[in-house]
């Protein structure tokens, strides 16, 4: 049995964060600024029909935030600001829906 082919896809995200829909099981690699946009890169299975809506939060240096429900991804610099990118995990962090 052969392993399914994978690909690396990128997904834009803006401050202060939001939701990103990607193939279920996507593995987040990093976040960086490309051009002037914060992007997430993830390893995905392009053939995966089920999509996962994942929630991300971008926190500025010095901002207060609740850490217990977040997983750190990366720190990026954009236009003189330093942003810290987190995925919100747990019950509110991920919603799964099937494609029609």
N, C-alpha and C positions, 0 to 999 in steps of 0.2 A: 504494500500500500504506500503510495507516494504522498508526501506532505503537500498541502495546497500552496500555490504560489502566493507570495506576499508582495506588498508594495508599500512605499512610504508616501503618504499623502500629507498635505499641509492644510491647516484650517486657520482662518483669521479670527482674531478675538480683540475686542476693544476694552479700554479701561472704563468701568470698574469690573468688567467680566461679563459673563452671560452664559448662554447655553450653546453647545456645538453638537450637531448630529453627525455621527460617524458610524462606520460598520461596527456591529457588536463585537466585543473582544479586542478592539483596537488598543494597542500598547503605546502610551504617550512616551515619546523620546525626550523632547525638550521644547522650550519656547525661546524664540529669538525675534529680534526686529529685522524685518526685511523691507527695504524701502523705508516707509514711515509707519508700517503696520506691524503689530505684534502678531506673530504666527506660532501655531502649535504644529509640531511634526509628530506623526504617529505611524507605527507599522500596522497595516490593515490587511485584511483578506478582501480584495475587491469583489469577490464572488459572494460575499456574505450578504444575504437578503435582509436579515434583521438589522435594524438600526438602533443605536443607543444614543439617547439624548443625555449629554453629560454637562455638568455645570462647573464653571470655572470662576475664580475670583482673583482679581488683580489688586494687590495692596501696595500702596506707596510707602516708602521709607518713613518711619515716624508715625504711621497711622495705627490706630487700635483695631484689632480684629480678634475673632474667636478662632483659635488654632485647632481645637479638639476635633473638628469635623473636616479638616483639610489635609491634603497631601501635597507637599512642596514639589514643584516641577522645575522652576528656573528663576533666575534674576536677570532682568533685561534693562537696558538703558535706552531711553527714547526722548529726544529733544531736551536733554538736560535733566530728565526725571529718571529715578531708579525705581523700577516696578518689580514686585515679587509675585510670581504666578503660582497659584494653587488650584488643585482640583477639589471641589467639594465632594466628599464621600459620604456614604451612609444612605439612609432612606430617602432623603431629599436630593441627593446628589445625582442619582441615575434613574432614568425612566426608559423602559424598553418598549418599543413598538415594532410591529411587523410591517414591512412594506406591502402595499397592495399590488 
